[in-house]
Amino acid sequence: MSNENTSAAGVAAGAIAGAGLGFFLSPLKSKLFLLGLVATGAATYFVVGAAMKEPAAAPPDWAPSTLRVGSSFLAAFVFAYLVRRAIVMALLIGGVLVAGAVVLHKLGLGVSQEQLDTINQTVSDATEQVQKTADTAWTHIKPYLPSGGAAGFGLFRGARHAPAKPTNNA
């Protein structure tokens, strides 16, 4: 008897993971993220939908604040999730580079001072460019995150959200 998941959801999840989209859809596995997505979608429907159908009709009292808090939570959750993934990737790449440097050192292959200066300058330039980009992004994102509490909670939950680990069903 096979232990494989043959349901439609299992087949779809396997196809998504096989296509490499699992990384991008991993936040959807969080129940809080899905709850925030549903609440924000409902609030958007009432705020935007009511205005498009009947401009004189006002949305429910809860809709604008739910839209603001929900979008803040979702944006912060995704941001923290992506930062966590970037840190993991940077640590992996850094580990490979350090291991490569140790191997080069043990083999007696050296790096000249001119090459070290070039590497240091490149790292300095890249760090400066990333800092400028992050500052610019923060300047543009900040007005869209009006709810600090929801954004903070989203950052906390997004950073703690662990991506699904592959399972071996064989």
N, C-alpha and C positions, 0 to 999 in steps of 0.2 A: 504494500500500500504506500503510495507516494505521500510525502509530507509537504508537498508544494502547495502554494496558495493559488488556486485556479479561479478565484472570483474575479469579477470585472475590475474591482479596485486593485486587487493584487497584480493582475496583468498590466493595468495602466501604470501602477507604481513601478513595476519592473521595467516597463518600456521607458518611462521617464528617467529612471536611474541609469538605464543602459544608454540613453541618448546624452547623458551628461547634464541633464537639467535638474538633477536632484539637488545640486548645490544651490540653485536659484529658488527652488521650491521648498527647501528645507524649513524655512520659517512657518510654512503652512501646517507643519506637524504640531505646532504649539497650539493648545486649546485656547490660551489667552489671546494669541494673535488672531485666531479665527473669530473669537468672540468680538474683539475690537474691530475686525474687518466687517463683520455682520452689522454691528451697531453703527459704524461709520457709514456703511452702505445704506442702511435704513434712514439715517439722518440726512444723508445726501439726497435720497429719493424725496423725502418730505420737504427739504429746503429748496432744491432745484426743481423737482417735479411739480410742486405746488405753484411755484412762480411761473412755470411754463404753461401749465394747464389753465389756471385762473390767476392772473396777476394780482387780483384783489384779495385772494385767499392767503391767509397767513399760515405759516407752518406751525406745528405744535410747539409749545414753549420749550420742550426738552431738545428739540432737533438742532438748533444752532450750537448750543453748548456741547451736545454730544458729538457733533461734527468736529468742533474745535478740539475737544479732548481726545477723541478717537484718532483724528489725523495726527495729532502730536504723539500719541502713543505708538501708532504704527510707524511713523517716520523714525522715531528714536529706536524702536525695536529693530528695524531693518538696519539702521546705521550701526548700532552696537553689534549686531550679528556679523555684519560685513567687516567691522574693525577687528572683531575676534578672529574671523577667518584670515584676515590679512596678517595679524600677528602670528598665527600658527604657520602660515606660509613663509613669513619672514624668518621665523625660527628654524623651519626646515631648511630653507635655502642657506641661512647663516651656518647651520650645522654642517651642511655639505661643503660649504666654502672653507670652514675651519678644518674639517677632515682633509680636504684637498691640500690645504696649506701644510698640515702636519705631514702628509705623505710626501709632498715636495721637499720639505725640510729633511725628512728621514732619507730621502733618495739623494740628498746633497745638491739638489737643484735650487739655486738661489734666485732672488729677485734683486735687481740693482736698485740703488737709491733713487735713480731717475724714474724707474717704474713705480716705486713706492710713492714718490711725490705726485705722479700722475694719478695714481689710484686715490690718494688722499684728496686731491683737488676735485676729482670726479665725484667722490662721496660727499664732499662739502657742497658742491654745486647742486647735486641731486637733493640733499637735505634742505637746502635753502629754497629750491623750487617747490618741494612738497609742502614746506611751511607756508609759502606764499599762496599756494593753491588751497590749502586747508583754511587759511585766514579768509580768503575770498569766498570759499564755500560757506564758511560759518556766517559771514556777513549777509549772504543771500538767504541762508536757511533760517537764521534767527527770528525774523519777523513771522515766519510760518509755524513756529513752535510756541504759541502763546501760553500753552498750559504747561508750566514747569513741572508740576507734580506728575502729570501723565507722561511727559517726556522722560523724566527721571525714572519712573517705573518701567517705561519701555526700554530705556538703556539697561537697567538692571536685568530685566527678563531676557532681553535680546542677547546680552553678554553671557547669561547663564544657559541659554538654549543650546544644548549639545546636538550636533547633527547626528542623524541616524547612522548607526554603525552597520556595515554590511553583515548579513547573516549567511551562514553556510547551511543550506538545507539538504545537503547531500548526505 
